[in-house]
Amino acid sequence: MEIGAQLYTVRDFCKTPENFAETLKKIADIGYRTVQVSGTCAYEPEWLARQLKETGLRCVLTHYNLDKIKKEPEQTVAAHKQFGCKYIGIGCMPGPLEQSGTYDHFVADFLAPAKAIAANGALMMYHNHHIEFMRDGNGKLYLERLAEDFAPEELGFTLDTYWVQYGGGNPSEWIKKLSGRVPCIHLKDLAIVSGEQRMAVVGEGNINFDSVLSAAEAAGTSYLLVEQDSCYDENPFDCLKRSYQNLVAMGLK
């Protein structure tokens, strides 16, 4: 398994192509060799391919434009292939799950694109938050429904450790439940600070990452992508560096 950086963590430093390119260099200097491209400025696939080559990084996952995934799945795969990326990510459910019809519309809108993406040699990936741990009218978790309504070859899961725990789940147990469908996971810690629940540097919170990493290895996970949506008053590059160092100390690279 390889450690990667989710660029959403440093999105404020990726608002222009120049800043984006400089950020990639900083990420590589920390020691990361893979990234997820998410929350950045617009970019051309050829431009991103050049920047990755110059920094020695690989993009292994994106969060991509939902309309392009839905309406242009073949072109979406072709764009990703230009910078060597197989996993095409959906960052969140497009609409509130508590609203009637949101889930059914999602399946109706994205099942055919998921099949087209798979037919073209890539995989659509779904990133969870806590809302997928809501139950529908029959008492079933929406995360369970996603796993049933899409075949494994049509949809993978970018399981997010923080949001699983926030939603009342056990991250390692959910990795096991989705074994074979979690090629990428988000490593994000959860800490209690001044009585409040916060996102934290990996290894500096309360999530049991020994069990998470063991489950991920058994589940066939390839990429462990560090993400910290909010770093509060800390420098996000410093947070990514500490997460990287803590994961290396756990025996990863």
N, C-alpha and C positions, 0 to 999 in steps of 0.2 A: 504494500500500500504506500502511496506517495502523499506527502503533505502538500497542500496547495493553499492559495489565498483567494478568498472571495472578494473581488474588487469593490463590491458594494460597501465594504468596510471603509474604503478610502474614496468613496464616490465624490466627495467635495474637492478632491484633487485630480479629478478626471473630467472636468467640465469643458476643456478645450483639447484638441488633438495634441498640442504641445505639452500640456500638463499631463495628459493621459500617457504620452510616451515617457515622460520623466518619471511618472509613478511606476510604470513597468520596470524601469531601471532600479528604482528603490526597492521594489519587491524582490527582484533578482538578487540585489546586494544583501538582503536579509538572509537569503539562502533558499527561498522557495524556487521550485522549478516548474510548477504548474499553477494555473490561475483559472478562475471562473470570471468571465466578463459579464458584468451586471452593473447597472446604475451609472454607466459612463455616457459621455457625449456620443453623438452619432459618429460612425466610422465606416469606411469602405473595407470590405473583406481583404482586398489586396494590401491596403495600408496596415491593417492589423497583422497580417501575415509577415510583413517586413519588420514590424516592431518586435514581434515575438522572436523572429530569427535573430535580430540584433541583440536581444537580451538573453537568449538561450532559454526562454520560457515556452511552455506549451499551453494553449487554451484547451481545456478538457470539457468545459461546460459553459453554457450561456444562460442568461434569462433574456428571452428574445421577444420581439414585438408580437403581441397576440394576433393582431389582424393579419400579419404576414404568415404566421404559422397556420392560421385558419384558412386563408384565401390563397396562399402561395406556398404550399408545403414543399413541392419539388424544388422551387427556387430557393427556399430557405435552406434545404439540405445542401444545395449547390454552393450557396454562400458560405456555409459552415465548412464545407470541404476545402475551400480556398485557404482557410487558416487551420486546417487539420483537426476539426472538432466534430466528434460523433454525437455528443449529447446536447440536445436542444431543449432548453428549459422554459417551463412556465413558472413564473415566480409566485403566483397566488391565484386563487379562484376569482374570476372576473365578475364579482358581484357578491352581495351578502348571502351567506348560506341560510340565514334565518328567513330570507325572503322566498316565498313560494315560487318554485320553478327554476331557481338559480342553478341548482345542481343538474336537473334534467336538461336544461339548455346547454350547460357545459358539455355534457356527454354527447348531446346531439350535434353540437358545433365542432367538437374536437375528435370524435371517434374516427371519422373519415380521414382527416389530416394525419392522425397518428398512424393509421394504416399506410398512408402514402409515404410518410417519413420512414417507416420501417421498410417499406418496399424499396426505398432508395438508399438503404444501408446505414441509417441513423436511428436514433431512439428519442422519442419525446419523453421529457422528464418533468415530474410534478414536485414542486417544493411545498411542503406543508407549513402551516402556522398552527396556532391552537384551535382555530375554528373547525378544522377537520375532525376534532375530537368531540364536536357536538353530535347528538344522536338525532336521527330522523324520526318520523312519526311511528316507525316500527321498532325503534330502540336500537337501530344499527348505527355505528359510527360512520361518518362520511368517508373517513380514510379507508375503512373496510369496503365500502361501496365502490370507491375508485379502483381498488385492487380487484374487485369482482367484475366491474363493468368494462375494464380494459384488460386485454390479455397481456401477459408478461412481455411479449415481443412488441407490444404497442405502447406500453407506458412503464417507465421506470420511476423510482421515487428518490428525490434528493431529500432524505430524511434529515430533519433539523433537530439536533439533540436538545437545544434550549426549548423550542416550541413544543416538542413532545412532552418534556417534563412540565412545562407551563400548563399544558392541556390536561395534566393528570396522568400521563402515560409514563412508562419506563422505557427510556431510549434503547437500552440493549435488548429488551424484549421485543420492541417493535422492529428493530433491525433483524432479529431472528424470524419474526413473523413474515417479513418481506424479503427473506433470504433469496438471493438470485435476482432481485429487482432493485437493489440499492448499489449500483456501481459507484455512485458519488454520495457522500453524506456531508452535511454541514456540522462542523465541530464548533460549538458555541457553549460557553459555560453559564451557569446560573448561580448568582451569589445573593445573599441577603445583606444589604448595607443600610444601616440606620433604620432597620425594620422594614425596608422596602426591597422588593425583588428586582434584581438588575442583571443585565447581560455582563459577562465578565471574560477576562482573558482565560483561555483554556488552561486548566490546571490550577486556577486561583479561585474557583467557586466550589459548588457542592455536587456536581454531576460526577458519577463514578466512571471515569474514563478508562480505567482498566477493563471494566466489563464491556464498555462501548467498543473499545478497540478489539477485544477478543471476539465479540459478536460480529463486528464488521469483517474481520479476517475470515471467519467461518462462513459469512454470508456472501463472500465473493466481492466485497467492496474493493475498488481500485484506488479511489481518490478521496482523501480526507481534506475537505476545504474549510479553512478557518474563516469564520465570519463573526463580526461583532457589529451589529447594526448601530449601536450607540456606545461610544467610548467615554461619554460624559465629559469630564474636563481633561481627559488624557489625550495625548497625541495618538491617532489611530495607527500610525506606522510603528510607534513604540509598543502598542498593544499587539499588533501582528508579530512583532519581533519576539516579545515575551512568550506568546503562544507557540511560536516556532521553536524557541529554545526549550520550552517545557515539553513539547512533543518529542523533540530529539532526545531529551533526558529520559523519556519513556521508551526509547529504543527505536523510534521512527526516523525517517529521513525524507 
